Amino acid sequence: MPVSLLECHDSTVGAGRSAIGFRKDRKGQEDRENEGDRAPGGALPDLVERDDILAALGRLLADATRGKGQLAVVDGPLGSGKSRLLHEFLESLEPGGARVLRATASLREHLLPFGAVTQLFHGMTIPPPSRDRVRALLASAVEHTVTDGRLAGGGWEAQVVDVFQKLTMELTHLAETTPLVICVDNAHYLDPPSLHFLAGLVPWLHSARILVLLTDDHTLRWPRSPLLAGLLSQSPNAHRIDVRPLSRSGVDALAVRLLGPHIASPRLTAELHRVSGGNPLAVQALIIDQQAGGACYPEGYGRALLELVAHSRPSMLSVLRALAVLGGAAPVADVARLARVDATVTGWALHALVSAGLLTKGQAFRHPVAATAVLDDMPADRRAALHRAAAELLHEAGAPALTVAGQLLSAGDPGADCATEVLITASDEALATGDVSTALSCLDLAQRTRADDPTAARIRARLSRLEWQLKPQVAVRHLRPQLRDFTAGHLDRREISELVLGLAEAGALDELTALLDALRTRVHRGPGSGTEDIRPLTNWAAMAYPLHTGLRKLAHSVAAATPEANPCHDPWLPSAVTLADDLTRGRDDQLTHRAELLLRTFHLDHGSLWNAESGAFALRALLYAGRLDEVVAWCEKLETEAAAHQAVAWQGKFLAIRAEAHLRQGHLISAHDLAARAMALVPPQGWGVGLAGVLGCAILAATRSGRLEQAEKYVAQPIPEQALHSRHGAHYLHARGHYRLATHHPQAALADFLACGRFAETWQPPGADVVPWRTSAAEAWLAQDDQDQAKRLVREQMARLLPGPSRARGLSLRTLAAVSRVTRRPQLLTEAVDMLKDSGDDYELARALIDLSTAFKDTGDQRNARRVAHRAWHLAKQTGAEHLCREAALDPIDPEAAMSADQRQDGLSALTTQERRIALLAAKGYTNREIAAKLYITASTVEQHLTRVFRKVNVKRRQDLPHFL
């Protein structure tokens, strides 16, 4: 049922009240039966905890009817339902049982002389003879005391004493025949003459059949009027009746009646009481919201608050707006100053709101929606002006910069005098707490202030730093202005190094070369900002673009003429440069050790762009060392941390590295999905030249899993022109080459693979190729039936490999087998299988097993061919490369195996975690001794576990173990 937002309804009015002047039981019951909005038993469903008040008013009316007049002042705060209560009391009177005179005072008319008295005596309930006399008396009073709608100067009270006395006598005369009920709603807004008339009436009540009923809110009487208070204290027939906010049980009863017991749970009603403070109007607004959409406190609650304040004095709305702007619970003096309201009046307004339950005792909003509603109700220009004024007020009071900046951000205008430095400092404070988004907003607003050139350059550099993390697609807009700042000498050491990184990421090679050359020139003139890092910066730029001749020559020139760099205040720059140098120079042991040391204490540092760069290099170092599980774990951790701070560029960077780790593990589906997620997270223009790397991973994963149509879409996606000269170019070319090879374009594929070799030429021996371009090129030569060229490349690759087993050696042995004699192939492929098995690359292992099965078949060893084919089929299926099985025509599932497949599947659920782990390793071809070494248990323990596994899944040999464990 609909509930009025303007009235507070009562809930426990008892049926069948028999007091004099009230409706009799039977008629009252009939009336209730005709009203559809009453609860069972006759009570209004939306009126609670008001029965005692109605009963008290009934007793006072009974006393007045017996000739002992009464004054009742029903006092309650905003929204407590005084007016509704008065209405319900009058509605309960029996027709003809009492004569009712009514008036409603209002804020709009509180300065209108005789406003309430005029309402009382112009009612139709006064008989015609008395009505004419009363109107004549009122006209006389107005004539002698009112000029141009205003009371004449002092002394008007003496001029109306005689008139008021005659009016009182008329009322007492009327009450002799029928009891008289004089009701004035909102007595706190009474005009002075009307208040004096009522005060003069009270002494007559002791012998009159009159009940004077007033509703009042003493918290809204500003300034305090002693007259009304005096009526209560001096008259024995005067009574003050307090209307209080609803209790927790009252809110519960109201919610149950209006929502039903199934919806009005104890948890919901407790929340309703907490948010509303028991204010009946607020409670009903919340319940209406619940009825409308199931939400507990959306917009309706805020509208109810505004509705209440709108009917109060304008100063209260000003105070409420100031409080909302300051965020609540602000000192009274600050609220008063911001609202431009006297401090005493501000205190009264806040007290009134607290008394109504609309604010907490600490003078704070009970829920943010209330503050939001107040702010949204303001005109935009007024709201912005208040926020600017609040910023200046808080700054003068010594508030934290982040608090002041919050006001400036809300204003959307840095017009305050303190704005520039406050916003810069606030950005630093936000970064210290990990709030990167707020830091970015502060700098974005600071950029719009009227700052001098050095300060503007400082703001731009900091804004650029954060945008490269949060919005890399728009960060490039700062590069040209920052180049001008560099030329003007406004950038410091860190800002220059990050400008170098930004230019490199964007592929702006001409600008990058010119900047580094300008730094070299500065070095010859003497020490200066940025010259300290010339050597590591040129080295890093050359490593970032291995095929750029200009950058390589510049790096050699600087290295020959410049001493080692001075200690750097940014620890991440030297770490990134050192790791990149170790990687390209093939210092594998040193590289891995440095990477481990860095990652032990690594955390995301939003104060440096080199932070994520060094972390990425460390992860790639472990990636190339084959420690893929560690890389995946680190990436997941760093992705979560970056996502928590909205650093999408860094999140995408670590997603791309994790995708590459999954690709090297042979997990093609997850590798593709991760790469696709990274590209969806950061738009193409946000990747810069790094797009080539993540796109290459997606191309290779799609190609290897047989999804060539998807791979074709990736290949067709444009990449920055300079990307193929960057360190990401090798990954892209290698992936595109395999796509071209899979789509039967071996010559184009060979061109891509040989282009990858140009990157390796820039690295010193022994060097580690980041992509196996020689074995891939050999496959392209084989696709063109040129075994000599393929054999040459494979032998070159074998000669470059470091001693010991490795993934690269496994790939080389597999390719070497393809160009060797048929009788030698099983041995070479068996060695390749062993090495690829240890490397963790399931996709390449599946390819080697397929080749080994074919080799056994070619040598007449059908038993081993079937055994290996069985293993290869399951592994290819597990990696997502099912097309390998189809291409090799492998189908190891015999009818007997198919018959027992369901039975074996049932046994899988019975395996323990350790049994599953051992079964998986055995299915991949590990021996018992190798499994024992990996899991740090004995070989006999492995054998016992496998025996139980065979029994549970109903197989006789380890070759029959299902690979989907």
N, C-alpha and C positions, 0 to 999 in steps of 0.2 A: 504494500500500500504506500502511496506517496506520503512523504513527511515534509512539513514546512521547515525551511531553513531559518525562518524569521521568528519562530516561536519555540519555546521550551515546553514540552508537554509533560503532564503529570501521570503517575502510574497507579497510585493506590487509593483513589477516591472510593470510599466504601459505599456500597449501594444501600438505599433505604434509609437515609439520614432523616430523623424525625424532628430536628430542631425547628423552632418557629421561623417562618419565612421561607423555608425550603420546601421543595416538591415532596409530596407524600410518596410513600414507598411504591404504591401500585402505579401511579402515574410515572414516577421516575423509572420504574422498570419498563413500562411501555415505551417511554422515550428511548431508553437504551436499546431496546429490541429493534427500534426503527432506525438506529444509527449503525451503519455498517463498519464504522471504524473503531468500535469499542471491543475490548477484550472480554472473554467470558467472565461473568460476574459483574459486568457493568463498568469496569475501570477502563480508562483510556489506555491503549496499548503502549503509547509513547510518552506516558507520564509516570515517573517513578519518584519515590521518596518525597512526596509532597502531601501525603494524606494528613499528617499532623498539622500542617499549616492550614489546610482547608478546614479541618475540624476546629482549630483555634478561631478562625474567622467566623465560623458558624456560631460559636459560643459568644463572641463579641456582638454579633448581630442580635442574638437572643437577649443579651443584656440591654442593648439599645432599645429593642422593642418593648422592654419592660420599663422604659423611661430613664434608663441610666446610660446616657450616650457614651460612645467610645471613639478613641483615635487609634488606628492601627497603621504603623509604618512598616511596610514589607521591604526590607533592605537586602539587596543582593548585587553582586558584581555583574559586569557585562555578560550577556548570554546565559544568565542563570534562570531565565524564564519567569521573571516577575510579571510581565505583561500578560503572558499566557495564564499564569496562575490567577491573576485578577479576573481575566475573562472567564475562566472556568468557574470561579466563585459566583460571579454574577449570573452565569448561565444556569447555575444550580438553584437560583432563587425561584420560588413559586410565583407564577404570574399574578400580579395584584398584591402580593405579600409585602412589597416594599417599593417605594418610589426611588428611582436611581437617577442621579445627576452625574454626568461623566465629562471628563476633560483630559486631554493629553498634552502635556507640555513637551516642547521640542527645542532642540538647540537652535533651530532656525528662528523661533519666535521668542526666545528667552529674554530678549530686550524689548519685546512688544508690550507696552503697558496694558494691564488688565486682560491679557490674552487668555489665560486659563479661566478666570472668573467669567469672562464673556461666554466661553464655551459652556460652562456650567449652567448659566441662567438662560441661555438661548435654546436649551433643550425642549422638546415637545412635551415632557412629562410634567411641566408646571402648568396649572390651570390658568385659563385666559386672564381673569382679574389680577391674579398675583403676577403673571407674566408681564403685563403692561406696567405695573408699578416697579417691578425689578428692572425692566429695561430703561424706564425713565430715571431711576436712581443711578444706574450705570452711566447713562449718557451725561448726567450731571457731574459725576465724578471725573469722567474723561474730559469734559469741557473745562473744569477748573484746574486740572493737573497736567494735561498733555498738550504740547505745542509741536506741530510738525512731526507727529508720530513719536515724540520723545517726552519723557517726564520733565516737567518744569524744574527749575533749580531746587535747592534744599527746602525742606518744610512741606513737601507734598503730603507727607503722612498725616499732618494735622488737618489738612483740607479734606481728607476722605474719611476721617474717623466717624463722623455723623452718618455718612452714606453707608459705610460698612456695618454700622450698628443696625441701621434700618434693614439692610439686606439680611443680616443675621436673624432679625426678628421675623422677617418673612419666611425664612427657612424653618424656624422653630414652629411657626404657625402651621406651615404645611405638614410638619411631622406629627402634629397632634392627631390628625386623622389617619395618616398612613406613615409607617416608619420610613425614614429617609436615609438613603445610602449615597454619600458623596464620594466619588472615586476620582482621584487625580493620578494619572500614570506619569512617570518620569518627573517626580517632584524636584529632583536635583536640577531641572531646567526651568523651574517656575520663575516667572517675572516677579520683580519685587512687590508690586501692588497685590498681586494674587496671593503671594506668600503671606503678606501682612493680613490680608482678609482671612485666610485660614487660621492664622495665629490668633486673630480676634475671635474666631468662632469657637476655639477650643474651650475657653472658660464657660461657655454656655452649655457644654455637653452634659454637665452633671445632672441636668434636669430635662434634657431634650431626648426625643426618640430619634437620635441621629447617630449613624456610624460614618465616621470620616476615614476613608481608606486611601492611603498614599503608597505608591511604589517609589523607592529611592535607591540611589547608589551613592553612598557617602564618599566613595573613592573618586567620583566625578564632580563633586562640588568644589570647584576652584574659582576664586578663593573660598575658604571655609565660611559658611554662613552660620552665625550663632543662633539665628532665629529658629530654624527647624530643630536644631539640637536642643534648644531651650524648651520647645514644646514637649519633647519626650521627658525631659528631666523635671519639669515643673508641674505637669498635670498628672494626677493620680489615675486618670482614665486613659492615659496614653500608653501604648504598647509598641515595642519594636520587635518585629518578627524577622529573623535572619533566614535568608535563602542561601544555602551553601552549595558548593559543587557536589556532584554525585560521588558517592563512595564507590569502592571497587564492586561491592555487591549490587549497588544500584545500576552501574554500567552493565554488569552481568545480566541483571533482570531485564533491562531495556533491550539488550542485544538478543536475548533468548526470545523475547516477545516479537521482535521485528524480523529476526533472521531465522528463528527456529533453533531448537537445541542441537541439531546435527551440525549446523554451520557455526553457531556461537560456542565454540570450544573454549575451555578455560584459557588456553594460550592466546586465542584471538581477543577475548574480552580483557585479558590483562594488558595486551598491547593497546587496545582501544583506550583503556583508562590511562595508561602511561602517556600516550601521545596527546590525549585530549585534556589531561589534568582534571577530568571529571566535569568539565564545562559542558552542560547539556547540549548547547547548540553545536559545539565541536563534535561531541559524541554522535549526534544524529547525522552530521555531515559525513563522518567516517562510515557510519552504517549505510548511508545512501551510496557511498562509493563502493562498499562491499556488495550491496545489492546490484549495482550497475555492472561491475566488472570483476569482482573478486579480489581487487586490490584493496589493501587496508587503509592506505592514506594517499591517494593521488590528489588531483587538483581540487576536488570538492572541499577538502579540509582547508586549504589555503583560501578558497573563495569565502568560506564561512568566517574566517578570521578577518578578512578585509571587510566583509559585510558588517561585522560588529564594530570595527573601528570607524567605518564610514559614517555611522550614526552618532559618533562621539565628537569631541571638539577637534578642530583642525590640527591643533598642537599635538594631539595623540598620534595622528597619522604621520606627522613630521618626525615624531620621536620613534615611531615604529620603523619608518623608512631608514632613519639614521642607524638604528640598532641592526637592521638587516644588512646594511652596507658594512658596518663594522664587524659583522659576523656573530653578534650576540655576546652576552656576558661582558659588555664593555663598561668601563667606569662611567658613572652618571655624568661627570663633567665633560667627558669626551662626546657622549651622546648629545648632551645639551648644546655643546659648541657646534657639532656637525649639523644638528637639526635647527640651529639658530632659535632655540627656545630657552627661556629662563631656566636655570638649573633647578629651582624649586618646582616649577611646573613640570619639568622633565621627571623629577622624582615622583611627583604625584601620578603622572601618566604611567610610569613603569610599575608603581605600586598597584594601580588599577588593573593592569594587565596580569600581574602576578596573582592578585586576589581572584581574578576570573579564571585562573588556571591556564591561561593562554601562554604564559611564560613560566619557567621554573623559578624556584626561590632565588636562584642565582641570576635571575633576569636574562635567561637565555631561551631561545626558541626550543620547543619540545621536540620538533622534528625539522629537518632541513627543508621540507616542502613548504613550511610556513614562510621561512625567509625567502625562498624562491618565489613564492606567490607575491610577496610584498615587492620584491625587486622587479618582477615581471609587470606589475601593475603600474610602475612608474613610466612616464614618458622617457624615451631613450636619451634625450639631451639632459634632462634633469638627473637621470640615473648616472650618466657619465660624469656630470659635474659633481655629484655627491661623492663618487669614487675618487675623483681627483682631489677634492677637499679632504677626504679621509686619508689619502696618501700623504698630503702635506701635514695633516694633524699628527699622524702616527710617526712620521719622520722627525718632527719637532719633539715628540715625546721620547725619541730614542728607541723606537720599536725595531726589531730585526729587519734587515733589508728585504728578506723574502716576504715578510708580512706586508711591508709597504708596497713591494712590487705586485703583490696579489691585487691590491687596489688599482694600481695602474693598468694591470692586465684586464681587470674587469671594466675599467673605463674605456679601454681600447684606444687610449690617446695619451701619449707621454707628455702632456702639456705642463705638468708640474715642474718647478724649477729644479727639484732634486732628482729628476727622473734618470738621467744618464748614469751617474755613478751608482745609484740605488739599483738599477736594473743589472748592471754588470756584476755588482757584489751579490745580488740575489741569485744570479746565474751560478756563481761559484758555490753559494750555499746549497742550491738545489742539486748541483752535481755531487756535493759532499754527501748528500743523503740518497743518492742514486736516482733522483727524479730528473731524468734527462729531458723529458718532454717539457717540463716547466722551465728548465734552464734554456732550452731552445726558444720558448715563447718570450722569455725575458730579453734575450739577445735580439730576437726579431723586432720587438718593440723598441729596444734601445737604438736600433739602426735608424729609426725614424726620428730620433732626437736631433737637435741642432748641436752636434759635437764638433770640436776642432778636428783637423785632419789626422793627427796621430791617434786620437781617441777613436775616431771613426774606423781607422785601420785596425785598431785593437778589437773593436766590436766585430768587424767583418771577419777577422781571423777566427775568433771564437765561434761565431755563428757558422762559418764554413766548417769548422771542426765537427760541430754537432750535426750539421746537415749531412756530412759525409757518412755519419752513423745512422741517422734516422730517415733522411730524405735524400739519398745519394743522387736521385734523378734531377734534383734542383740545385745541388751543391755546385755544379759546374758554373753557375751564373756568377760565382764569386771569383773565378780564376782571373779574368781580365782586370777587374778592379784591384785584386791583390797584386797582380804584376805591376800595376801603377804604384801601389803602396810600396812595393819592393824598390822600384826605381827611385821613389822619393825618400827612401831610407826609413820608412815607418814600421818595418817588420823586425821582430826580434829573432833570435836564433831558432827557437822552436817553430815559430810561425813560418820562417823560410823553409825549414826542413819539411814541414807539412805541405807547403805549397809545392815543393818538389814532388812529394808523393801524390798530391792531387793532379798535377799536370801529367804525371806518368799514368795514373789510373784512367784519365780522360783521353789518353793517346795524343796529347798536344806536344808532339816531339820537337817541333821547331821552337816553341816557347820554352820547353824544358831545356833544350840545348843552349838557347840564348841566356837563360837565367844562370845555368851552371857556368857558362863562359864568363858572364858578368861577375860571378863570385870569384872565379879564378883571377880575374883582373883586379878585384878588390884586394885579394891576398897580396899581390905585388905592391900595392900601395901601403900596406900595413894592416894590422889586426882591425877587424870590424865585425859588426853583427852578421852572423851567418858564415863568415869565413872560417870559423873554427871547425866546421863540419864539412868543408869542401871535399876532403878525401873520401870519407864514407858515403857521402851523397853521390859523388860521381861514380864510385864503384857500384853502388846499389843501382843507379840508373842504367849502367852498362849491363848489369846482370838481369835487370828487368826487361831490357831490350837487346838480347844477344846479337841480333842481326842488324842493329843500327850502327853503322860504321862511325858516324860522328860521335856518338856517345862513348864508344869503345876507345877511340883515339883520345878523346878528352880525358877519360879515366886513366889511360896510360900516361898522358902528359902530366896530369895532376899528381899521380903516384910518384913520378920521377922527380918532381920539383917541390913536393910538399911533404913535410914531416907528418908523423902519425897525428891523428886528431887529438885535440885537447879533451880532457874529461867532459862528458856531456851530461847536462842536468836531466835530460830525458833518457832513462835507461833503456827504453825500448828500441831506439834508433840503432845503437851499436849492436844490440842483440840481433835485430833483423838483418843488418849488413853482414855480421859474422856468420850467421846461419846460411845466408844466401851464398856467401863466398865458399864456405865448406861444401855446400851442395854442388856447386858448379866445378869445384876443383877436385871432387871425388874423395874428400877426406871422410870416409864413411864412419870410422870409429869415432873420430873427433866430433863429427856432425851429430851422431846419435847421443853422445855424452852431453854435448851442449844442449840438445833438445830436451833431454831428461831433466837437466838442471833447471832450465827455464820453466818447464811445465810444473815442476814441484811447487813452485810458489806463484804460478801464473794466476792472474785474475784480470777481469776486464777493467780497463782504466779509461774512462771517457775523457780524460784530460790529455790524451795523446792518440793520434791516429796511428802511430807506429806500434802501439800496443797490440792491436789485432793483427797487424802485419807480421810482427815477430811471432805471435802465437800460431799464425797460419804456417809460417816457415817451419816452426818446431814440429807441428803436426805432420807436415809433408815429409820432414826428415824421418819420422817414425814410419810414415806410410811407405817410403821407398826402402826402408829397412825391413819391411815385411811384418811389422808389429801392428797388424790391422785391428785386432780386438781393442788394443789400447787406444788407437786413434778413434774408433767408434765411440768408446766410453767418454773420452775427452770431449769429442764434438757434441755429444748429447748434453753433457754438463754445460758447456759454453753456449750452446744454442738456447738452453733454458734461461741462463743468466742474461743473455742478450735480449731474449723475448720479453723478460720481465721489465727491461728498461726501454722497450720499443726500439732498440738498436737493430733495425731490420737489415741493414747492410751487413753488419757483423753476423747476424743470425744466418743470412743467406750464404755468407762466406764459409761458415762452419758446416752448414747443410751440404754445400758443394763438396767439401773435403770428405764428409761422411759418405756421400754418394760415391765418390771415387774409391773409398775404402771398401764399400760393398761391391763395387765393380771388380776390384782386385781379388775379392773373396769368391767371385763368381756368382754373387747373388744379384742376378740381372734385374729381376722385377723390382726389388727394393731400391737398387741403384737408380733405375730409371725414375721411380716415384719420388725419390729424394731430390734428384736433379730437377724434376718438374716442379716440385714444391719450392725449391730455391728460386727458380725463374718466375714462379707466380708471386713469390713474396717481394721480389725486387724487380721492377720493370726493366726491360732491356737497356734503356738509356742510363739506368742507375748502376749497371755493371761495368760500364766502360769497356776496356779491353779484356777485363775478366770474364766477359760473356763468352769468349771463345773457349775458356776452360770448362765451365759448367755445361755449355752447349755440346762440347766434345764428349763429355761423360754421358749425356743423354743420347747422343747419336750412337755411341758405341754400345750402350746398354740395349737400345732398341734394335740395333742391327744384330747383335749376338743372340737376342731372344727371338729373332725372326720377324719382328714387327717392322718390316721395311717401309711400309707406308708412313708410319709414325716417324721413322728415321728420315724419310724424305722431307717431311715438313720441317724438321730441325735443320737439315742441310740447306733448305731454301731460305731459312731465316737470315737476314743480313747481319753482319758483324762489323764493328769499326774497322776501317781500312788498316790502321796500325796494329790491330790485334795479332796479325800473322807475323809481325816482327817481334812481338812480346814473348815472354816465357810461356804464356798460355797457348801460343801458336802451335807448338809441337803437339800438344794434346789434341787440339782441334784437327790438325792435318792428319794425325794418326787415325783419329776416329772417322774422319771423312774418307780416308783411304780405304778403311775396312768396309764402309758402306758401299763405296764404288766397286770394291772387289766382290761384295755379296750380290751386287746388281749387274755383274758380268761386264765391268769396265776396267780390266786389269791394267791397261796402259795409264789411265787417269789415276788409278790407285797407286801405281808405281811412282808417278810424279809426286803425289802427296807424301809417300813414304820417304822418297829421296830428299824431299824438301825438309823433312824432319831431321835428316842427317846434317843439314847445314847448322842446326842448333848445336849438335854434338861437336862440330868442328871448332866452336868457340870455347870449348871447355878443355882443360888440360888433362892429359892422361894420368892415371888410368881412367878416371871419369866414369860416371854411372849414367847411362842414358835414361832419361825420365820416361821415355817410351821405347819399346823394343822395335825400332824402326827397321833394323837390318833383317830380323826374322820375318817381319811383315812384308818387306820388300822382296824377300826371297819367295814368299808365297805368291806375290804378284808375278814374279818371273816364272814360277812353276805353272801359274794359270795361263802363261803364254808359251808353255812347253820349252822353256829355256833353263835346263837344269844346270848348265855351266855357271850362268850368272847367279843362280840361286845358291849353288855350292860355294861360290866365291864369297858371297855375303855371309853365309853361315860360318865359314871358316874364319872370316875376319871377326865375327862376333865372338866365336869361341876363343880366339886369341886375346881378346880384350877383357875377358872375364877374370875376376879374381878367383883364386883357388877356393875350393869347397863347393858344397851344394847350394843352389839358389834357384829362384824362380826363372831368372834369365837363362841359366844353364839348362833347365828343364825345357824351356821353349826352344832353345837352340838344338838340343838333342832330338826333339820331336821333328823339327824342320830338317835336320841332318839326315834323319831316317828316311825322309821322303826322297832324298837324292842319293841314297846308298843302295847297295845290293839288297835283294829281297831277303837273302839268308841272314843279313846283318841287322835287319830292321827290328826283329823281336828284342834283341839285346839292347839296342839304342832306345827303343820305346819303353822297355822295362825300366831302364835308368831314368828316362824322362818322367815316367809315372811316379817313381819314388820321390824325385825332387819336387814335382808339382804337388804331390800329396803333402809334403812337408811345408810347402809355401802357403797352403791354405786356399789356393785358387781352384775352386771346384769346376769352373767352366773350362779352363785349360786342361785340367785333369781329365774331364770327360772327353775332350777332343783327343788327348793322348791315348785314352783307353779305347776309343773307337778305332784309332789308327792301329793300336796294338792288336785288337781283335781281327782287323783286316789282315795284319801281318801274319798272325797265327794261321788264319784261313789260307793265305797264299802259300804258306810253308806246309800245309796239309795237317796242321794240328787243330782239328775241329773241336776237340774237347776243350782246350784252352781258349779257343776262339769264342765258344758259347759262354764259357765261364766269364771271360772279360766283357763280352757283349752284355751279359746280364747286369754286371756291375755298371757298365757305361750307360745303359739305358736308364737305370734308376737315378744315376747322378745327373745326367742331362735333364731328366724330368724335374729333379729337385732344383736345379739352377734356373729353370725357366726356359731352357734352350731345347724344347722338345723337337724342334725341326732337325736337330742333329740326329735324333733317332730315326726320323723319317728319311733323311737324306742317306743315312748309312744302311737303311732297310733292316734295322735292328728290332726284333720283337722277341725278347727272351722269355715271355710268359707262356709256358706250356700249359696244356689243358689240366694236368694234375695240379700245377701251382694255382691256376685260376679256381679250381674246385675248393681249395683250402684257404683261399684269400680271406674270406669272411671269418673263418675260424681263427686265422692268424691275427686279424685285426682285433678280434675280441680279446686276444691275449695281451695286446699292447697296453691296455689300461691297467694290467696287473704288474707291469714293470715298475721297479723303483727308479728314482732319479739316477742313481749310480749305474743301474743296469741299462738304462736308456743311453747314458753317456758312453758306456763301453760298447754297446751294440752299434751305436752310430759310428764310432771309430773303426770297429771291425768291419762294418759294411763298406767303409771307405778304403779298406785294404790294409789297415795297420795290423801288424803282427801282435801277438800277445805281449812280447817283450817291449815293443814300441808303445803299446797302450799303457803298460805298467810304468814306463818311464815318464809318459805324459801326465799320468794321474798320481804318481808317487805312491804306487802300491806294488805288490809283488806279482810276478807272472802267474803264480798258482792262484792267486786271488782273482785275476782276470779270467783264468780258465773256469773257475768255479762259477763266477757270474755268468759267463757265456753259456755254460751248461744249463743254468736256470733259465736264461733267455731263450735258448733253443726249445726247451720244454714248454715254456709259456706261450710262444708264438707258433709252435708246432713246425719247426724246420729242423733239418738234419745237418746243414752246412752253413758256414758263415756267408757263403756266396748267395744264399737265399734270403738273407736278412733284408727286409724292406728298408729302403733308404729314406722314407718319409718319417722316420723316427724323429 
